[in-house]
Amino acid sequence: MVSLDDKEAAAIREDVHTINNALNVVSMQGELVKVLASDSAAAGRICAAMDALLEECRKAGETASNISRRIKAAG
């Protein structure tokens, strides 16, 4: 088992919080796209929602990689 100091454990908890926030935004944007998809005049808003969704996925992936690096460095 990897042993982390308090600072690293806090940093990992913060990263997990960041991932959870990003996933919440992805979920909300996905729901918005579903609603907007029924309105053909909403194409611009759909594109903006998808851009936000993709950016949050990028953030979550980057943060998950940071967690992995921290754990590897601690081990």
TORVEX-537912 format. One record per residue: residue in one letter; z negated, y, x of N, C-alpha, C in turn. Coordinates in steps of 0.1 Angstrom, whole numbers, plus 5000, padded with zeros to 4 digits. Layout:
aZYXZYXZYX...
***
This chain:
m500049885008500050005000500050125009v500850225005500950355013499750445009s499150505020498050595018498550735020l498350815010498750955010497551045011d497651155018496551255018496651335005d495651415002495651494990496851584988k497251644999498351744999499651664995e499951555001501151474998501051424984a499851374979499751324966500051434956a499451554958499751664949501251704949a501851694960503251724961504151624953i503751504954504451394947504151414932r502951444928502651464914503551584908e503651694917504451804913505951764911d506451684920507851634919508051544907v507051464904507151384891507251474879h506351574879506451674868507751744867t508351774879509751834879510751744873i510651614876511551514870511351504855n510151504851509851494837510351614829n510251734835510751854829512351844828a512951804839514351794839514851694828l514151584827514551484817514351534803n513351614801513151684788514251774784v514751854794515851944792517151864789v517351754796518551674794518451614780s517351574775517251514762517551624751m516951744753517251854744518651894744q519251904755520651944756521551844750g521251714752521951604746521951614730e520751644725520651664711521451784706l521451894714522252004710523651974710v524151904720525551864720525951784708k525051694704525351614692525551704680v524651804678524751894667526051974668l526252034679527452124681528752044680a528751924683530051844683530651834669s529851864659530351854646531051984642d530952084651531552224648532652254659s533952244655534952254665534952394671a534352494665534352634670533252644681a532452544684531352554693531752494707a532952484710533352424723532752494735g532652624735532052694746530552664748r529852654736528452624737528252474741i529152394737529052254741529252244757c530152314762530352314777529152364784a528552474779527352534785526252434784a526052364773524952264772525252154782m526452104783526751994793526552044807d526852164810526552214824525052214826a524252254817522852254818522352114820l522852024812522451884813522751824827l523951854832524351794845523451864856e523151984855522352054865520951994865e520351964854519051904853519051754859c520151684856520351554862520351564877r521051664883521151684897519751714903k518951804896517551834900516751714900a516751634889515951514889516251414900g517551394903517951304913517451354927e517651484929517151544942515651524944t514951554933513551544934513051394936a513751304929513451164931513651124946s514651174952514951144966513851204975n513351324971512251384979511051304978i510751244966509551154965509751034974s510850974974511150864982510950894997r511451005002511351045016509851065019r509051135010507651155013506851025014i507150935005506450805005506850725018k508150735022508550665034507850725046a507750855047507150925058505650895059a505050875047503550845047503250705051g504350615050504050475052504350445067
***
